[in-house]
Structure formats: C-alpha cells, structure tokens
C-alpha cells in the first residue's frame, strides 16, 4: 500500500484532484503547466509520491492555494 510521504501530501491530494477537476484540466495539462512529467504529477496527486518543494511551490502558484491547505 502506498502512503503519503509529506505533510503537504497528507490529504492534499484530494484537494489537488478537486482543483484540477474544477478547472476541467487533465493531469497532462497540469504536468505541462508545472514542467514535470504526467507520471510524476499523477503520483503526487494520488499521494504515491511526495513531490519536491518546487513542485508544491508551482502547484501553490497555479491553484492559488497555500501548500498547508
């Protein structure tokens, strides 16, 4: 079983999904916007991968939501 590895990921992957769906974006769209592979973004969104600080910074800017939320 894969578990979240970061305080940012714990529970926040649901928020990432909500934000993405609200904008009608695909995982590929977001990956392209934050300059990572779709696979990397999908792993972050599902909580299988922690993601680096720069990914979370880019997601914070993209969605306008603080990492802590």
PDB file with one MODEL, atoms N, CA, C and O in Angstrom:
MODEL        1
ATOM      1  N   UNK A   1       0.842  -1.189   0.000  1.00  0.00           N
ATOM      2  CA  UNK A   1       0.000   0.000   0.000  1.00  0.00           C
ATOM      3  C   UNK A   1       0.881   1.244   0.000  1.00  0.00           C
ATOM      4  O   UNK A   1       1.798   1.368   0.811  1.00  0.00           O
ATOM      5  N   UNK A   2       0.597   2.145  -0.900  1.00  0.00           N
ATOM      6  CA  UNK A   2       1.350   3.398  -0.954  1.00  0.00           C
ATOM      7  C   UNK A   2       0.739   4.397   0.010  1.00  0.00           C
ATOM      8  O   UNK A   2      -0.480   4.545   0.095  1.00  0.00           O
ATOM      9  N   UNK A   3       1.615   5.077   0.733  1.00  0.00           N
ATOM     10  CA  UNK A   3       1.140   6.074   1.693  1.00  0.00           C
ATOM     11  C   UNK A   3       1.790   7.412   1.386  1.00  0.00           C
ATOM     12  O   UNK A   3       2.897   7.461   0.850  1.00  0.00           O
ATOM     13  N   UNK A   4       1.103   8.497   1.724  1.00  0.00           N
ATOM     14  CA  UNK A   4       1.698   9.818   1.523  1.00  0.00           C
ATOM     15  C   UNK A   4       2.989   9.960   2.322  1.00  0.00           C
ATOM     16  O   UNK A   4       3.114   9.407   3.415  1.00  0.00           O
ATOM     17  N   UNK A   5       3.943  10.699   1.774  1.00  0.00           N
ATOM     18  CA  UNK A   5       5.245  10.846   2.407  1.00  0.00           C
ATOM     19  C   UNK A   5       5.512  12.251   2.924  1.00  0.00           C
ATOM     20  O   UNK A   5       6.599  12.505   3.442  1.00  0.00           O
ATOM     21  N   UNK A   6       4.591  13.145   2.807  1.00  0.00           N
ATOM     22  CA  UNK A   6       4.865  14.536   3.136  1.00  0.00           C
ATOM     23  C   UNK A   6       3.673  15.164   3.835  1.00  0.00           C
ATOM     24  O   UNK A   6       2.526  14.766   3.631  1.00  0.00           O
ATOM     25  N   UNK A   7       3.968  16.147   4.658  1.00  0.00           N
ATOM     26  CA  UNK A   7       2.863  16.859   5.306  1.00  0.00           C
ATOM     27  C   UNK A   7       2.011  17.573   4.265  1.00  0.00           C
ATOM     28  O   UNK A   7       0.828  17.819   4.496  1.00  0.00           O
ATOM     29  N   UNK A   8       2.604  17.908   3.117  1.00  0.00           N
ATOM     30  CA  UNK A   8       1.848  18.554   2.062  1.00  0.00           C
ATOM     31  C   UNK A   8       0.915  17.582   1.369  1.00  0.00           C
ATOM     32  O   UNK A   8      -0.171  17.965   0.932  1.00  0.00           O
ATOM     33  N   UNK A   9       1.322  16.339   1.265  1.00  0.00           N
ATOM     34  CA  UNK A   9       0.540  15.365   0.518  1.00  0.00           C
ATOM     35  C   UNK A   9      -0.591  14.800   1.362  1.00  0.00           C
ATOM     36  O   UNK A   9      -1.655  14.483   0.831  1.00  0.00           O
ATOM     37  N   UNK A  10      -0.385  14.670   2.655  1.00  0.00           N
ATOM     38  CA  UNK A  10      -1.389  14.064   3.509  1.00  0.00           C
ATOM     39  C   UNK A  10      -2.721  14.806   3.372  1.00  0.00           C
ATOM     40  O   UNK A  10      -2.877  15.919   3.877  1.00  0.00           O
ATOM     41  N   UNK A  11      -3.653  14.193   2.702  1.00  0.00           N
ATOM     42  CA  UNK A  11      -4.963  14.793   2.495  1.00  0.00           C
ATOM     43  C   UNK A  11      -5.026  15.803   1.367  1.00  0.00           C
ATOM     44  O   UNK A  11      -6.101  16.060   0.826  1.00  0.00           O
ATOM     45  N   UNK A  12      -3.885  16.382   1.002  1.00  0.00           N
ATOM     46  CA  UNK A  12      -3.923  17.427  -0.016  1.00  0.00           C
ATOM     47  C   UNK A  12      -4.093  16.861  -1.417  1.00  0.00           C
ATOM     48  O   UNK A  12      -4.433  17.599  -2.342  1.00  0.00           O
ATOM     49  N   UNK A  13      -3.862  15.564  -1.587  1.00  0.00           N
ATOM     50  CA  UNK A  13      -4.064  15.013  -2.926  1.00  0.00           C
ATOM     51  C   UNK A  13      -5.539  15.102  -3.325  1.00  0.00           C
ATOM     52  O   UNK A  13      -5.851  15.241  -4.507  1.00  0.00           O
ATOM     53  N   UNK A  14      -6.444  15.024  -2.350  1.00  0.00           N
ATOM     54  CA  UNK A  14      -7.866  15.202  -2.657  1.00  0.00           C
ATOM     55  C   UNK A  14      -8.118  16.633  -3.128  1.00  0.00           C
ATOM     56  O   UNK A  14      -8.919  16.867  -4.033  1.00  0.00           O
ATOM     57  N   UNK A  15      -7.431  17.578  -2.508  1.00  0.00           N
ATOM     58  CA  UNK A  15      -7.581  18.983  -2.896  1.00  0.00           C
ATOM     59  C   UNK A  15      -7.048  19.208  -4.307  1.00  0.00           C
ATOM     60  O   UNK A  15      -7.633  19.962  -5.084  1.00  0.00           O
ATOM     61  N   UNK A  16      -5.928  18.546  -4.636  1.00  0.00           N
ATOM     62  CA  UNK A  16      -5.379  18.674  -5.987  1.00  0.00           C
ATOM     63  C   UNK A  16      -6.376  18.166  -7.023  1.00  0.00           C
ATOM     64  O   UNK A  16      -6.565  18.784  -8.071  1.00  0.00           O
ATOM     65  N   UNK A  17      -7.002  17.047  -6.727  1.00  0.00           N
ATOM     66  CA  UNK A  17      -7.993  16.487  -7.650  1.00  0.00           C
ATOM     67  C   UNK A  17      -9.168  17.445  -7.800  1.00  0.00           C
ATOM     68  O   UNK A  17      -9.621  17.702  -8.916  1.00  0.00           O
ATOM     69  N   UNK A  18      -9.660  17.968  -6.693  1.00  0.00           N
ATOM     70  CA  UNK A  18     -10.784  18.916  -6.738  1.00  0.00           C
ATOM     71  C   UNK A  18     -10.437  20.146  -7.571  1.00  0.00           C
ATOM     72  O   UNK A  18     -11.222  20.574  -8.417  1.00  0.00           O
ATOM     73  N   UNK A  19      -9.263  20.704  -7.327  1.00  0.00           N
ATOM     74  CA  UNK A  19      -8.849  21.904  -8.053  1.00  0.00           C
ATOM     75  C   UNK A  19      -8.703  21.618  -9.543  1.00  0.00           C
ATOM     76  O   UNK A  19      -9.109  22.427 -10.377  1.00  0.00           O
ATOM     77  N   UNK A  20      -8.130  20.479  -9.872  1.00  0.00           N
ATOM     78  CA  UNK A  20      -7.943  20.117 -11.281  1.00  0.00           C
ATOM     79  C   UNK A  20      -9.282  19.923 -11.976  1.00  0.00           C
ATOM     80  O   UNK A  20      -9.499  20.436 -13.074  1.00  0.00           O
ATOM     81  N   UNK A  21     -10.174  19.184 -11.337  1.00  0.00           N
ATOM     82  CA  UNK A  21     -11.477  18.920 -11.950  1.00  0.00           C
ATOM     83  C   UNK A  21     -12.320  20.189 -12.071  1.00  0.00           C
ATOM     84  O   UNK A  21     -13.057  20.355 -13.043  1.00  0.00           O
ATOM     85  N   UNK A  22     -12.214  21.072 -11.097  1.00  0.00           N
ATOM     86  CA  UNK A  22     -12.961  22.333 -11.149  1.00  0.00           C
ATOM     87  C   UNK A  22     -12.567  23.163 -12.372  1.00  0.00           C
ATOM     88  O   UNK A  22     -13.375  23.911 -12.921  1.00  0.00           O
ATOM     89  N   UNK A  23     -11.323  23.014 -12.777  1.00  0.00           N
ATOM     90  CA  UNK A  23     -10.826  23.755 -13.941  1.00  0.00           C
ATOM     91  C   UNK A  23     -10.940  22.956 -15.239  1.00  0.00           C
ATOM     92  O   UNK A  23     -10.606  23.450 -16.316  1.00  0.00           O
ATOM     93  N   UNK A  24     -11.411  21.729 -15.122  1.00  0.00           N
ATOM     94  CA  UNK A  24     -11.562  20.824 -16.276  1.00  0.00           C
ATOM     95  C   UNK A  24     -10.219  20.594 -16.975  1.00  0.00           C
ATOM     96  O   UNK A  24     -10.140  20.558 -18.203  1.00  0.00           O
ATOM     97  N   UNK A  25      -9.165  20.438 -16.164  1.00  0.00           N
ATOM     98  CA  UNK A  25      -7.842  20.154 -16.673  1.00  0.00           C
ATOM     99  C   UNK A  25      -7.550  18.675 -16.516  1.00  0.00           C
ATOM    100  O   UNK A  25      -8.058  18.031 -15.599  1.00  0.00           O
ATOM    101  N   UNK A  26      -6.744  18.142 -17.395  1.00  0.00           N
ATOM    102  CA  UNK A  26      -6.271  16.764 -17.266  1.00  0.00           C
ATOM    103  C   UNK A  26      -4.976  16.767 -16.450  1.00  0.00           C
ATOM    104  O   UNK A  26      -4.387  17.819 -16.202  1.00  0.00           O
ATOM    105  N   UNK A  27      -4.553  15.591 -16.044  1.00  0.00           N
ATOM    106  CA  UNK A  27      -3.269  15.502 -15.352  1.00  0.00           C
ATOM    107  C   UNK A  27      -2.144  15.945 -16.283  1.00  0.00           C
ATOM    108  O   UNK A  27      -1.153  16.524 -15.836  1.00  0.00           O
ATOM    109  N   UNK A  28      -2.299  15.673 -17.571  1.00  0.00           N
ATOM    110  CA  UNK A  28      -1.305  16.117 -18.540  1.00  0.00           C
ATOM    111  C   UNK A  28      -1.237  17.645 -18.593  1.00  0.00           C
ATOM    112  O   UNK A  28      -0.147  18.212 -18.675  1.00  0.00           O
ATOM    113  N   UNK A  29      -2.391  18.315 -18.548  1.00  0.00           N
ATOM    114  CA  UNK A  29      -2.421  19.784 -18.574  1.00  0.00           C
ATOM    115  C   UNK A  29      -1.626  20.368 -17.407  1.00  0.00           C
ATOM    116  O   UNK A  29      -0.825  21.284 -17.590  1.00  0.00           O
ATOM    117  N   UNK A  30      -1.850  19.839 -16.226  1.00  0.00           N
ATOM    118  CA  UNK A  30      -1.160  20.364 -15.048  1.00  0.00           C
ATOM    119  C   UNK A  30       0.326  20.060 -15.119  1.00  0.00           C
ATOM    120  O   UNK A  30       1.159  20.921 -14.833  1.00  0.00           O
ATOM    121  N   UNK A  31       0.655  18.834 -15.500  1.00  0.00           N
ATOM    122  CA  UNK A  31       2.062  18.461 -15.608  1.00  0.00           C
ATOM    123  C   UNK A  31       2.793  19.416 -16.547  1.00  0.00           C
ATOM    124  O   UNK A  31       3.908  19.849 -16.256  1.00  0.00           O
ATOM    125  N   UNK A  32       2.168  19.736 -17.658  1.00  0.00           N
ATOM    126  CA  UNK A  32       2.775  20.642 -18.621  1.00  0.00           C
ATOM    127  C   UNK A  32       2.947  22.042 -18.022  1.00  0.00           C
ATOM    128  O   UNK A  32       3.970  22.693 -18.235  1.00  0.00           O
ATOM    129  N   UNK A  33       1.942  22.497 -17.273  1.00  0.00           N
ATOM    130  CA  UNK A  33       1.987  23.838 -16.675  1.00  0.00           C
ATOM    131  C   UNK A  33       3.086  23.966 -15.616  1.00  0.00           C
ATOM    132  O   UNK A  33       3.665  25.039 -15.450  1.00  0.00           O
ATOM    133  N   UNK A  34       3.375  22.866 -14.894  1.00  0.00           N
ATOM    134  CA  UNK A  34       4.397  22.940 -13.846  1.00  0.00           C
ATOM    135  C   UNK A  34       5.708  22.283 -14.281  1.00  0.00           C
ATOM    136  O   UNK A  34       6.639  22.139 -13.488  1.00  0.00           O
ATOM    137  N   UNK A  35       5.763  21.887 -15.558  1.00  0.00           N
ATOM    138  CA  UNK A  35       7.002  21.385 -16.161  1.00  0.00           C
ATOM    139  C   UNK A  35       7.527  20.101 -15.513  1.00  0.00           C
ATOM    140  O   UNK A  35       8.711  19.991 -15.192  1.00  0.00           O
ATOM    141  N   UNK A  36       6.630  19.140 -15.328  1.00  0.00           N
ATOM    142  CA  UNK A  36       7.015  17.798 -14.876  1.00  0.00           C
ATOM    143  C   UNK A  36       6.321  16.793 -15.789  1.00  0.00           C
ATOM    144  O   UNK A  36       5.452  17.167 -16.577  1.00  0.00           O
ATOM    145  N   UNK A  37       6.694  15.534 -15.687  1.00  0.00           N
ATOM    146  CA  UNK A  37       6.024  14.518 -16.489  1.00  0.00           C
ATOM    147  C   UNK A  37       4.625  14.258 -15.934  1.00  0.00           C
ATOM    148  O   UNK A  37       4.352  14.508 -14.760  1.00  0.00           O
ATOM    149  N   UNK A  38       3.749  13.755 -16.792  1.00  0.00           N
ATOM    150  CA  UNK A  38       2.406  13.420 -16.333  1.00  0.00           C
ATOM    151  C   UNK A  38       2.472  12.352 -15.249  1.00  0.00           C
ATOM    152  O   UNK A  38       1.713  12.398 -14.280  1.00  0.00           O
ATOM    153  N   UNK A  39       3.357  11.415 -15.407  1.00  0.00           N
ATOM    154  CA  UNK A  39       3.525  10.355 -14.419  1.00  0.00           C
ATOM    155  C   UNK A  39       3.901  10.926 -13.050  1.00  0.00           C
ATOM    156  O   UNK A  39       3.345  10.518 -12.030  1.00  0.00           O
ATOM    157  N   UNK A  40       4.830  11.857 -13.031  1.00  0.00           N
ATOM    158  CA  UNK A  40       5.245  12.479 -11.772  1.00  0.00           C
ATOM    159  C   UNK A  40       4.075  13.199 -11.129  1.00  0.00           C
ATOM    160  O   UNK A  40       3.810  13.019  -9.940  1.00  0.00           O
ATOM    161  N   UNK A  41       3.367  14.017 -11.910  1.00  0.00           N
ATOM    162  CA  UNK A  41       2.240  14.741 -11.330  1.00  0.00           C
ATOM    163  C   UNK A  41       1.170  13.777 -10.811  1.00  0.00           C
ATOM    164  O   UNK A  41       0.644  13.973  -9.716  1.00  0.00           O
ATOM    165  N   UNK A  42       0.848  12.748 -11.579  1.00  0.00           N
ATOM    166  CA  UNK A  42      -0.171  11.785 -11.161  1.00  0.00           C
ATOM    167  C   UNK A  42       0.217  11.123  -9.853  1.00  0.00           C
ATOM    168  O   UNK A  42      -0.640  10.913  -8.995  1.00  0.00           O
ATOM    169  N   UNK A  43       1.485  10.791  -9.682  1.00  0.00           N
ATOM    170  CA  UNK A  43       1.939  10.181  -8.438  1.00  0.00           C
ATOM    171  C   UNK A  43       1.810  11.140  -7.265  1.00  0.00           C
ATOM    172  O   UNK A  43       1.477  10.723  -6.156  1.00  0.00           O
ATOM    173  N   UNK A  44       2.068  12.414  -7.498  1.00  0.00           N
ATOM    174  CA  UNK A  44       1.893  13.420  -6.447  1.00  0.00           C
ATOM    175  C   UNK A  44       0.407  13.562  -6.114  1.00  0.00           C
ATOM    176  O   UNK A  44       0.029  13.587  -4.943  1.00  0.00           O
ATOM    177  N   UNK A  45      -0.418  13.653  -7.131  1.00  0.00           N
ATOM    178  CA  UNK A  45      -1.851  13.836  -6.926  1.00  0.00           C
ATOM    179  C   UNK A  45      -2.478  12.661  -6.172  1.00  0.00           C
ATOM    180  O   UNK A  45      -3.384  12.861  -5.363  1.00  0.00           O
ATOM    181  N   UNK A  46      -2.015  11.462  -6.425  1.00  0.00           N
ATOM    182  CA  UNK A  46      -2.584  10.289  -5.761  1.00  0.00           C
ATOM    183  C   UNK A  46      -1.939  10.013  -4.411  1.00  0.00           C
ATOM    184  O   UNK A  46      -2.395   9.140  -3.673  1.00  0.00           O
ATOM    185  N   UNK A  47      -0.884  10.749  -4.082  1.00  0.00           N
ATOM    186  CA  UNK A  47      -0.233  10.559  -2.795  1.00  0.00           C
ATOM    187  C   UNK A  47       0.818   9.463  -2.790  1.00  0.00           C
ATOM    188  O   UNK A  47       1.350   9.121  -1.733  1.00  0.00           O
ATOM    189  N   UNK A  48       1.124   8.908  -3.953  1.00  0.00           N
ATOM    190  CA  UNK A  48       2.140   7.851  -4.043  1.00  0.00           C
ATOM    191  C   UNK A  48       3.555   8.422  -4.016  1.00  0.00           C
ATOM    192  O   UNK A  48       4.518   7.706  -3.738  1.00  0.00           O
ATOM    193  N   UNK A  49       3.668   9.686  -4.301  1.00  0.00           N
ATOM    194  CA  UNK A  49       4.972  10.345  -4.354  1.00  0.00           C
ATOM    195  C   UNK A  49       4.870  11.677  -3.636  1.00  0.00           C
ATOM    196  O   UNK A  49       3.865  12.380  -3.748  1.00  0.00           O
ATOM    197  N   UNK A  50       5.906  12.014  -2.905  1.00  0.00           N
ATOM    198  CA  UNK A  50       5.900  13.252  -2.136  1.00  0.00           C
ATOM    199  C   UNK A  50       5.946  14.479  -3.021  1.00  0.00           C
ATOM    200  O   UNK A  50       5.193  15.429  -2.810  1.00  0.00           O
ATOM    201  N   UNK A  51       6.802  14.467  -3.986  1.00  0.00           N
ATOM    202  CA  UNK A  51       6.975  15.658  -4.809  1.00  0.00           C
ATOM    203  C   UNK A  51       7.935  16.620  -4.140  1.00  0.00           C
ATOM    204  O   UNK A  51       7.931  16.759  -2.917  1.00  0.00           O
ATOM    205  N   UNK A  52       8.743  17.271  -4.921  1.00  0.00           N
ATOM    206  CA  UNK A  52       9.733  18.190  -4.373  1.00  0.00           C
ATOM    207  C   UNK A  52       9.080  19.508  -3.974  1.00  0.00           C
ATOM    208  O   UNK A  52       7.936  19.796  -4.324  1.00  0.00           O
ATOM    209  N   UNK A  53       9.831  20.275  -3.246  1.00  0.00           N
ATOM    210  CA  UNK A  53       9.358  21.578  -2.795  1.00  0.00           C
ATOM    211  C   UNK A  53       8.986  22.464  -3.983  1.00  0.00           C
ATOM    212  O   UNK A  53       8.002  23.202  -3.930  1.00  0.00           O
ATOM    213  N   UNK A  54       9.787  22.387  -5.065  1.00  0.00           N
ATOM    214  CA  UNK A  54       9.485  23.245  -6.220  1.00  0.00           C
ATOM    215  C   UNK A  54       8.171  22.839  -6.884  1.00  0.00           C
ATOM    216  O   UNK A  54       7.463  23.700  -7.406  1.00  0.00           O
ATOM    217  N   UNK A  55       7.828  21.554  -6.879  1.00  0.00           N
ATOM    218  CA  UNK A  55       6.535  21.128  -7.430  1.00  0.00           C
ATOM    219  C   UNK A  55       5.404  21.732  -6.611  1.00  0.00           C
ATOM    220  O   UNK A  55       4.438  22.257  -7.165  1.00  0.00           O
ATOM    221  N   UNK A  56       5.527  21.656  -5.283  1.00  0.00           N
ATOM    222  CA  UNK A  56       4.482  22.216  -4.429  1.00  0.00           C
ATOM    223  C   UNK A  56       4.398  23.729  -4.553  1.00  0.00           C
ATOM    224  O   UNK A  56       3.310  24.302  -4.492  1.00  0.00           O
ATOM    225  N   UNK A  57       5.546  24.377  -4.726  1.00  0.00           N
ATOM    226  CA  UNK A  57       5.534  25.832  -4.949  1.00  0.00           C
ATOM    227  C   UNK A  57       4.796  26.169  -6.240  1.00  0.00           C
ATOM    228  O   UNK A  57       3.990  27.099  -6.278  1.00  0.00           O
ATOM    229  N   UNK A  58       5.075  25.407  -7.297  1.00  0.00           N
ATOM    230  CA  UNK A  58       4.408  25.642  -8.580  1.00  0.00           C
ATOM    231  C   UNK A  58       2.908  25.354  -8.491  1.00  0.00           C
ATOM    232  O   UNK A  58       2.104  26.084  -9.070  1.00  0.00           O
ATOM    233  N   UNK A  59       2.528  24.304  -7.776  1.00  0.00           N
ATOM    234  CA  UNK A  59       1.104  23.995  -7.614  1.00  0.00           C
ATOM    235  C   UNK A  59       0.400  25.080  -6.802  1.00  0.00           C
ATOM    236  O   UNK A  59      -0.744  25.435  -7.082  1.00  0.00           O
ATOM    237  N   UNK A  60       1.095  25.597  -5.799  1.00  0.00           N
ATOM    238  CA  UNK A  60       0.547  26.691  -4.995  1.00  0.00           C
ATOM    239  C   UNK A  60       0.262  27.911  -5.869  1.00  0.00           C
ATOM    240  O   UNK A  60      -0.790  28.539  -5.746  1.00  0.00           O
ATOM    241  N   UNK A  61       1.197  28.238  -6.742  1.00  0.00           N
ATOM    242  CA  UNK A  61       1.009  29.375  -7.650  1.00  0.00           C
ATOM    243  C   UNK A  61      -0.098  29.090  -8.672  1.00  0.00           C
ATOM    244  O   UNK A  61      -0.922  29.957  -8.964  1.00  0.00           O
ATOM    245  N   UNK A  62      -0.106  27.897  -9.195  1.00  0.00           N
ATOM    246  CA  UNK A  62      -1.083  27.532 -10.233  1.00  0.00           C
ATOM    247  C   UNK A  62      -2.518  27.583  -9.700  1.00  0.00           C
ATOM    248  O   UNK A  62      -3.409  28.134 -10.347  1.00  0.00           O
ATOM    249  N   UNK A  63      -2.729  27.010  -8.525  1.00  0.00           N
ATOM    250  CA  UNK A  63      -4.078  26.926  -7.974  1.00  0.00           C
ATOM    251  C   UNK A  63      -4.428  28.086  -7.036  1.00  0.00           C
ATOM    252  O   UNK A  63      -5.599  28.286  -6.713  1.00  0.00           O
ATOM    253  N   UNK A  64      -3.428  28.848  -6.599  1.00  0.00           N
ATOM    254  CA  UNK A  64      -3.679  29.942  -5.674  1.00  0.00           C
ATOM    255  C   UNK A  64      -4.102  29.462  -4.298  1.00  0.00           C
ATOM    256  O   UNK A  64      -4.850  30.139  -3.592  1.00  0.00           O
ATOM    257  N   UNK A  65      -3.616  28.289  -3.925  1.00  0.00           N
ATOM    258  CA  UNK A  65      -3.958  27.690  -2.632  1.00  0.00           C
ATOM    259  C   UNK A  65      -2.671  27.415  -1.874  1.00  0.00           C
ATOM    260  O   UNK A  65      -1.783  26.757  -2.415  1.00  0.00           O
ATOM    261  N   UNK A  66      -2.536  27.896  -0.637  1.00  0.00           N
ATOM    262  CA  UNK A  66      -1.325  27.617   0.142  1.00  0.00           C
ATOM    263  C   UNK A  66      -1.098  26.115   0.320  1.00  0.00           C
ATOM    264  O   UNK A  66      -2.050  25.346   0.450  1.00  0.00           O
ATOM    265  N   UNK A  67       0.167  25.709   0.323  1.00  0.00           N
ATOM    266  CA  UNK A  67       0.533  24.301   0.456  1.00  0.00           C
ATOM    267  C   UNK A  67      -0.085  23.658   1.680  1.00  0.00           C
ATOM    268  O   UNK A  67      -0.453  22.484   1.651  1.00  0.00           O
ATOM    269  N   UNK A  68      -0.200  24.411   2.744  1.00  0.00           N
ATOM    270  CA  UNK A  68      -0.708  23.869   4.005  1.00  0.00           C
ATOM    271  C   UNK A  68      -2.177  23.488   3.923  1.00  0.00           C
ATOM    272  O   UNK A  68      -2.668  22.702   4.734  1.00  0.00           O
ATOM    273  N   UNK A  69      -2.880  24.049   2.936  1.00  0.00           N
ATOM    274  CA  UNK A  69      -4.291  23.690   2.770  1.00  0.00           C
ATOM    275  C   UNK A  69      -4.376  22.448   1.941  1.00  0.00           C
ATOM    276  O   UNK A  69      -5.474  21.959   1.671  1.00  0.00           O
TER     277      UNK A  69
ENDMDL
END
